[in-house]
């Protein structure tokens, strides 16, 4: 959310700074994958039609990722998931679990997932 806000604050005034913010956000990703039934590295299967994307942010306990739906390589419906050792991935509810403003957090998540290319 902080990077998104900084990007918004400088969008009309400093293109180089905006580019550096966007690159900083992209660099947060440890892994960017998509899947239909199984996760596959982006670009490895040319006939693959992905339906879901994942941006892995941290590993270990706890781990964090952003998952989204994909339709024709366009992401939508981003969700934050977390996982601790030995537990399944669980959706983090923005308002209840993270105590964040839902609209601002969702806007930042949409901005974040759109920084990545989901096509071949």
Backbone as a ProteinNet text record, in pm:
[ID]
protein_1_A
[PRIMARY]
XXXXXXXXXXXXXXXXXXXXXXXXXXXXXXXXXXXXXXXXXXXXXXXXXXXXXXXXXXXXXXXXXXXXXXXXXXXXXXXXXXXXXXXXXXXXXXXXXXXXXXXXXXXXXXXXXXXXXXXX
[TERTIARY]
83.5	0	87.8	200.5	288	347.8	393.7	449.4	343.7	224.2	115.6	85.4	82.2	54.2	165	291	402.4	394.7	359.1	345.1	234.7	122.5	9.4	46.5	120.8	158.8	250.2	327.2	424.3	391	274.1	237.3	247	203	198.9	324.8	416.7	528.8	666.5	687.7	822.9	820.7	829.1	819.8	932.2	1053.4	1165.4	1142.6	1091.6	1063.6	951.9	849.6	739.4	792.6	878.6	938.1	1017.9	1092.1	1171.5	1081.8	969.9	874.5	815.7	776.3	718.8	820.8	946.3	1049.8	1072.9	1069.3	1082.7	970.8	850.3	737.4	758.1	801.8	827.1	936.8	1036.9	1147.7	1107.1	992.2	943.1	905.9	873.2	828.6	945.6	931.9	1029.9	1004.8	878.7	838.3	706.4	691.2	566.2	528.8	416.1	372.3	226	185	43.1	10	-119.4	-160.2	-299	-324.4	-458.1	-494.7	-412.1	-428.6	-306.4	-189.7	-66	10.2	89.2	173.3	278.9	306.1	408.6	481.4	610.5	688.8	640.2	624.5	574.9	660.6	594.1	661.7	714.9	698.2	756.6	670.7	540.7	453.2	370.3	395.2	333.3	183.3	132.6	-10.3	-90.7	-28	-89.1	-185.5	-304.1	-402.8	-423.1	-352.4	-362.5	-495.5	-540.8	-663.9	-641.2	-521.7	-490	-342	-311.3	-173	-134.7	-2.2	48.4	176.1	185.8	308.4	351.4	458.3	509.7	595.1	562.6	633.3	730.7	694.8	783.8	765.1	867.7	858.6	884.7	867.6	893.2	767	783.8	670.1	670.4	578.7	474.5	523.6	455.4	479	360.9	382.5	277.1	280.9	163.6	152.3	25.7	25.8	-93.9	-137.2	-262.2	-317	-424.9	-442.6	-543.3	-599.3	-715.9	-774	-711.3	-699.7	-649	-749.3	-778.4	-861.6	-796.9	-754.5	-681.7	-561.8	-488.7	-365.9	-389.8	-513	-543.8	-580.9	-513.4	-540.6	-659.9	-728.6	-838.7	-856.8	-937.1	-973.5	-853.2	-759.3	-643	-680.8	-612.5	-631.8	-495.1	-480	-359.3	-380.3	-280.7	-285.1	-159.9	-173.3	-58.4	-59.6	56.4	69.9	179.5	155	258.1	301.8	408.6	459	348.1	329.2	234	88.3	58	-81.8	-110.8	-235.5	-270.1	-270.6	-261.8	-273.9	-410.9	-414.5	-537	-549.1	-668.3	-690.9	-686.6	-615.7	-614	-723.3	-817	-923.7	-868.7	-875.9	-812.4	-861	-988.3	-1044	-1028.5	-1071	-1074	-935.7	-858.1	-728.8	-616.3	-618.4	-507.6	-537.3	-661.2	-703.3	-663.4	-692.8	-662.5	-791	-788.5	-900.6	-915.7	-1031.2	-1049.9	-1031.3	-1092.8	-1085.8	-942.6	-868.6	-729.4	-642	-660.9	-580.7	-610.9	-737.9	-774.9	-720.7	-727.6	-672.8	-522.1	-451.1	-307.3	-276.5	-357.2	-337.5	-358.2	-460.7	-486.2	-370.3	-322.4	-204.9	-85.8	-62.9	51.5	45.7	-67.5	-74.2	-64	-103.1	-93.6	47.3	140.3	279.8	349.2	287	348.4	280.6	359	306.5	267.2	144.2	90.6	78.4	128.6	119.7	243.2	245.6	358.4	478.6
-118.8	0	124.8	118.5	234.7	265.9	164.1	186.8	240.6	186.3	234	380.4	418.3	557.5	650	608.1	689.1	703.4	595.7	600.3	697.8	692	781.4	927.6	952.2	1088.8	1154.6	1074.1	1128.9	1097.9	1041.6	996.1	1107	1225.6	1334.8	1421.1	1395.3	1488.9	1430.4	1301.3	1247.2	1104.1	1090.6	959.4	865.3	917.3	832.2	775.7	857.9	811.7	706.9	730.6	634.3	501.9	506.3	383.6	309.3	382.6	317.9	253.9	317.2	259.8	130.7	134.4	15.6	-97.6	-65.8	-169.3	-224.8	-139.2	-185.1	-283.3	-254.5	-344.7	-477.5	-473.4	-597.1	-680.5	-612.9	-683.3	-753.4	-720.8	-786.5	-932.1	-964.2	-1099	-1196.4	-1305.2	-1412.3	-1504.2	-1511.1	-1604.8	-1555.9	-1565.8	-1532.6	-1654	-1716	-1837.8	-1826	-1914.7	-1928.7	-2076	-2106.3	-2246.6	-2259.5	-2380.4	-2421.7	-2533.5	-2636	-2740.6	-2747.9	-2726.3	-2728.5	-2600	-2555.9	-2438.2	-2472.1	-2377.1	-2394.2	-2261.5	-2268.2	-2145.8	-2068.9	-1938.3	-1853.9	-1872.5	-1896.9	-1907.2	-2044.2	-2147	-2278.3	-2368.8	-2348.1	-2433.4	-2344.6	-2349.5	-2256.1	-2279.7	-2402.4	-2429.1	-2418.1	-2378.4	-2369.8	-2251.6	-2271.2	-2165.1	-2144.9	-2049.6	-2030.2	-1968.3	-2005.8	-1950.3	-1881	-1900.4	-1839.3	-1803.7	-1689.7	-1646.4	-1636.1	-1641.3	-1632.1	-1549.4	-1458.5	-1384.1	-1419.2	-1495.6	-1537.3	-1425.6	-1380.8	-1269.1	-1313.3	-1412.7	-1463.9	-1613.9	-1681.2	-1824.9	-1851.4	-1976	-2012.8	-2005.2	-1973	-1964.4	-1830.1	-1742.1	-1758.1	-1717.7	-1770.4	-1735.4	-1651.8	-1572.3	-1484.4	-1483.8	-1482.8	-1475	-1398.8	-1347.4	-1286.5	-1377	-1419.6	-1500.3	-1419.3	-1446.8	-1374.6	-1465.6	-1431.6	-1500.9	-1444.8	-1528.4	-1484.7	-1520.9	-1424.4	-1450	-1378.5	-1457.3	-1403.5	-1319.9	-1370.4	-1308.9	-1179.8	-1148.3	-1028.8	-1071	-1016.1	-1054.1	-978.7	-1044.6	-981.3	-1053.9	-996.7	-1056.6	-1098.4	-1007.3	-1045.8	-1074.8	-1171.6	-1209.7	-1233	-1193.2	-1221.2	-1353.7	-1441.4	-1567.4	-1578.5	-1646.2	-1672.5	-1818.6	-1865.8	-2005.1	-2013	-2085.7	-2111.7	-2257.1	-2294.5	-2431	-2533	-2624.9	-2733.8	-2695.6	-2574.9	-2533.3	-2504.5	-2517.6	-2486.7	-2335.4	-2295.9	-2154.2	-2104.9	-1987.7	-1929.5	-1786.1	-1748.3	-1610.5	-1517.7	-1407.1	-1303.4	-1202.2	-1186.8	-1089	-949.7	-863.9	-731.7	-652.7	-647.3	-564.9	-634.3	-760.1	-828.8	-874.6	-939.4	-995.1	-892.3	-805.1	-711.6	-571.3	-544.8	-414.1	-300.1	-319.7	-219.5	-171.4	-52.1	-0.2	-87.1	-152.2	-248	-183.6	-68.5	-6.5	30.4	89.9	127.8	4.3	-96.1	-218.3	-290.7	-299.5	-367	-291.1	-158.4	-77.1	-101.1	-108.8	-134.6	-274.6	-373.5	-509.7	-517.5	-451.8	-451	-384.3	-271.9	-205.4	-301.1	-371.1	-461.2	-575.4	-644.7	-759.6	-715.1	-591.7	-541.9	-496.1	-496.6	-465.4	-582.6	-700	-820	-858.8	-918.7	-968.8	-1113.4	-1147.5	-1281.1	-1365.3	-1311.7	-1385.5	-1469.2	-1524	-1608	-1524
0	0	0	73	79	-59.2	-129.8	-263.6	-359.4	-350.1	-436	-408.5	-282.7	-247.3	-297.2	-279.7	-330.7	-482.3	-550.6	-696.5	-735.8	-668.1	-697.2	-671.1	-564	-528	-631.2	-704.6	-799.2	-945.1	-970.4	-1104.6	-1208.8	-1175.2	-1272.6	-1272.6	-1179.7	-1165.6	-1191.6	-1169.5	-1177.5	-1231.2	-1363.2	-1428.1	-1385.3	-1369	-1328	-1188.6	-1098	-962.5	-963.3	-1042.4	-1055.5	-1108.5	-1209.4	-1263.6	-1157	-1073.6	-968.7	-862.1	-832.3	-736.4	-792.8	-919.2	-981.9	-987.5	-1015.5	-1017.1	-877.2	-776.7	-638.3	-603.1	-647.2	-621.9	-694.5	-820.8	-895.6	-828.2	-775.1	-710.6	-581.4	-526.3	-405.3	-431.1	-556	-591	-589.5	-515.4	-518.4	-636.9	-678	-782.7	-841.4	-971.8	-1038.6	-1123.5	-1092.7	-1161.6	-1199.6	-1288.3	-1315.7	-1328	-1321.5	-1329.4	-1388	-1432.1	-1466.3	-1368.7	-1363.8	-1262.8	-1171.5	-1227.6	-1150.5	-1177.5	-1079.4	-1100.2	-1204.2	-1293.1	-1395.3	-1411.8	-1435.6	-1451.6	-1575	-1559.8	-1667.3	-1791.8	-1906.2	-2034.5	-2070.4	-1986	-2011.8	-2100.5	-2108.8	-2188.2	-2279.8	-2409.7	-2504.5	-2526	-2505.4	-2525.9	-2396.7	-2292.1	-2159.4	-2152.1	-2096.9	-2076.3	-1926.4	-1867.1	-1722.1	-1681.8	-1562.5	-1506.8	-1372.4	-1316.5	-1187.5	-1185	-1122.2	-1108.3	-962.7	-938	-801.9	-801.8	-705.8	-681.4	-539.1	-529.3	-398.5	-341.2	-220.6	-158	-49.8	29.7	133.9	145.5	198.4	222.7	370.5	408.9	547.7	630.4	755.4	844.7	916.4	884.4	782.5	642.9	543.4	403.3	355.1	250.9	199.4	47.5	-13.7	-157.9	-195.2	-317.8	-375	-489.3	-487.6	-596.3	-666.3	-794.9	-872.1	-980.5	-1029.4	-1143.3	-1269.9	-1372.4	-1501.9	-1610.1	-1695.5	-1812.7	-1930.1	-2029.3	-2144.5	-2100.6	-2002.5	-1949.7	-1872	-1835.8	-1756.9	-1615.9	-1515.8	-1377.2	-1318.4	-1226	-1153.1	-1020.3	-933.8	-804.9	-720.3	-692.9	-612.6	-467.6	-411.1	-271	-207.4	-83.3	-7.4	66.5	57.6	131.3	217.5	329.8	416.1	456.9	500	541.2	645.5	751.1	851	833.6	901.5	889.2	913.5	819.9	837	824.7	779	764.1	617.3	575.8	436.8	412.6	285.4	250.6	293.9	357	410	360.1	313.5	270.7	391	375.4	478.9	445.7	534.6	512.2	540.1	441.2	448	568.3	589.4	697.9	833.4	842.1	971.3	1017.4	928.4	968.5	965	865.3	846.6	896.5	932.4	983.5	889.2	760.2	658.2	593.5	539	462.2	337.3	322.1	213.6	76.7	52.5	-79.5	-116.3	-23.3	-50.7	-70.1	13.5	2.1	-128.8	-165.9	-289.8	-411.8	-408.4	-516.6	-530	-417.5	-420	-471.8	-433.8	-483.2	-633.9	-684	-828.4	-901.7	-848.5	-906.5	-908.7	-797.8	-785.2	-886.3	-897.2	-988.6	-1134.3	-1163.1	-1299.5	-1336.5	-1242.6	-1273.7	-1343.5	-1340.1	-1395.7	-1526.6	-1617.4	-1744.9	-1725.2	-1757.4	-1733.7	-1860.4	-1972.4	-2099.1	-2127.4	-2245.1	-2289.5	-2318.3
[MASK]
++++++++++++++++++++++++++++++++++++++++++++++++++++++++++++++++++++++++++++++++++++++++++++++++++++++++++++++++++++++++

